[in-house]
C-alpha cells in the first residue's frame, strides 16, 4: 500500500465514529469518490449514514477496517479511542499492514504516542490529526487539521484528508497534532472569556452591542469568535456547535499536559472553572460562547 491516495486513485477507507463531526466528514469522503465503510457505537446511525451517503456500514470496528487503506476515527476521548483500537475486540488486530490510521479525536498526546507505537509493532502507521472548525466546518468540508506522526504516511493521507479540510499540516512527531490542538483550545478559551466580558461591559455601559461589534471587529480586537459568535452571544443564543462539556474535557487535557511540561496556564484554569459554573447552570450542551450567559445571569 504505497500509493499516493487521492492522486493516483480513490482510497478504500473506514470511518469509526459518526458524531456531529464524523458523520459529515465521512460523507465528504464518500462524495469525493472514496470507498467508505462506517462504524458507529449506535448501529442505527451507521445504517442511516449508509442510506444517506451510499456507503456501507459494519457492526464492529474490526469488520469496518477490513481491507481499508486508510482508517479514520473521530470519537469522544482517550478511553473511547482505546476501546475501538487496542482493547479486546478493537480494530488494531484487523488493520492490514501498510495501512494508515488517522485519528481525528481530540485526545491526549500520551494516547497518541501509545497508539503510534502499537501501530508500528503491527506494521501500519498512526497519525494523530485533531481538527478545528466545529460542526459547521465539518459540514462544509473546511476543517483545519493539525497532525503528528511520520512524514511518509502523512504525505499519503493528506490528499484524502483534503476531502473535508481547507488546511492540513504535519506539526511534528507523534503527539504534535494533539499538542497543537491544545494550543488552539487554550487560545479559544481566553478569547471567548474576553469577548464575553467585553459584550457584558458594553451592555452595562448602555452601548448598542451590535454597533460595538461592527466597529471593533474591523480593528485589532477582531477574531473568528467575534465574527461568528458575537451577535448570537448578544441575543443569548448558545446552540451553535461545540459544547461546554467537550470544551471542559479538552481544557482538562491542556491543564494535565501543562502540569507535565511546566507551562503556566492561569487564564485557562480560570476559564475552565467558569465553564464548570456554566455546567452547573444546566449549560453543558450549550456552545462555548455561553460564558456570556454566566456573566448576564450573575449580574
RAGIPE-V724382 format. One line per field, one symbol per residue. phi: phi as a letter, one per 40 degrees, with the letter a starting at -180 (. if undefined). psi: psi as a letter, one per 40 degrees, with the letter a starting at -180 (. if undefined). burial: b if it has 24 or more other ideal C-beta (glycine too) atoms within 12 Angstrom, else e. Layout:
phi=???
psi=???
burial=???
//
This chain:
phi=.bccdgbcicbcbbbbhbccccdcccccdccchccbbbbadccdccccccccbgcbbbcbdccccdgccbbbaabcadccccccbbcdgccccbcccgcbcbbcccbcccccccccccccccgbbbbcacbbhgdcccccgbcbbbbbiccccdcccdccdccbbcaaaccicdgcccccccddcdccdccccccccccccdcccgccdcccdcccccbcccadccccbdcccccgbbbbgdcddcccdccccccccccccgccbccccccdccccccdccgbdbcccccdcccccccg
psi=geighedeiiihiihhhfaddddddddddddeeihhhihidhddddddddddeeaiiieiddddehehdhhiigadaddddddeceiheiedeehiieihhhheihaidddddddddddddeeiihhhfiiieadddddeffihhhiiaiddddddeddddedeiehhhheaihedddddddddddddddddddddddddddddeeihddddddddeeaeeiidddddedddddefhffgbhidddddddddddddddddeeihfdddddddddddddddeefdeiieeeddddddde.
burial=beeebbeeeebbbbbbbbbbbbbbbbbbbbebebbbbbbbeeeeebeebbeebebbbbebbbbbbbebbbbbbbbbbbebbbbbbbeeebbbbbbbeebbbbbbbbbbbbbbbbbbebbeebebbbbbbbbbbbbebbeebbbbbbbbbbeebbbbbbbbbbbbbeebbbbeebbbbbbbbbbbbbbbbbbbbbbbbbbbebbeeeeebeebbeebbeeeeebebbebbbbbbbeeebebbbbbbbbbbbbbbbbbbbeeeeeebebbbebbebbebbbeeebeebbbbbbbbbbbeee
//
